[in-house]
Amino acid sequence: MELTSYIWSAVPFVAMITVECTDVGLSVISKAALNKGMSNIVSVVYYNALGTFILLPYFIFCRNKQAPLTLSLLWRFFLLGLIGSSGQIVYLTGVKFSSPTLSSALVNLIPIFTFLLAVIFRMEKLELRRSTSQAKALGAVVAVTGAFVVTLYKGPPVLISSPSNFPQHLLLSEQSRWIIGGFLIVLVCLSSATWNVAQAATVNEYPDKMTIVFFFTFFITIQSLVFSLILERNPTAWKLKSTVEVAAIVCSAIFGSLFRIAIHTWCLQKKGPVYVAMFKPLGIAVAVILTVIFLGDTLYLGSVIGSVIIVLGFYSVIWGQAKEQNMVLDNEVSHLESSGQKDPLILSS
């Protein structure tokens, strides 16, 4: 009995580690497919179309039909899809210009940007007299500083998988691409934070999460198709020329949306948002291992220093949020206890 309960208690831990490894694995296989010549815009069309097709039976047979779909909700789904389609295209461009290691470091900015947007739109209060608010504000500044370091400072190589004999002008060009890729990924983190805030408001109004995911992938498919017709003029880009490209699209459709969302939703219900968020920095270590082994990338000192700074800022914000949640729970418990002590006096009178 104790062994069974111990195994079940360890399931969320294993699930979140699996999700983080899967996320990094998707970045690595996408980078490999992009190196093979896969179009980043066309790939977004393909894997969201596949994801929509997989979710279609759920939408037809299993969705909550008691929750009405209004024009206002469909408009929100469309806007969420617009943020997602542009974000996915820009993200793949950023990974193509830089590396999965850089993207794994920078995605830790998403909770930071979400916190800042929540403060700006007054969804969250920032009282600088409290230690928790000070920790969140300081963590946000530290994490953004780390993002600048990891993007702008490459530094000497720390771990080299294969010696590089590039001429100096090609190395400078590679440095420029690295910086451009980093800033593109930062923009995606900001758009993802915006998506999180918008999605939170949408989920409160329409609780059927899988239906939201269906419309999200459906609208991304249509919008990215329009983008591809405008931006991708090469008709051969629609032809998948290698097994890696097919694998990248299939894995992104299955693991990038369905698997990740199902696990995240389950772990959020079981353990809460702080528990889910604390696994995010694990992706950096996984990305280093996978990119060096499978892509032959080089790990640079700037990536190490910047990643450490981002992780420190990330955990500072998470600590502040966790402490505030505990304070709210303690206040609720003390309020219930005080009201419970008053009730007998009322009855006795």
Salt bridges, closest charged atoms under 4 A:
GLU20 OE1 - LYS280 NZ 3.86
ASP23 OD1 - ARG260 NE 2.97
ASP23 OD2 - LYS280 NZ 3.75
GLU124 OE2 - LYS136 NZ 2.34
GLU127 OE1 - ARG130 NE 3.27
GLU174 OE2 - LYS154 NZ 3.39
GLU205 OE1 - ARG76 NH1 3.13
GLU324 OE1 - LYS136 NZ 2.76
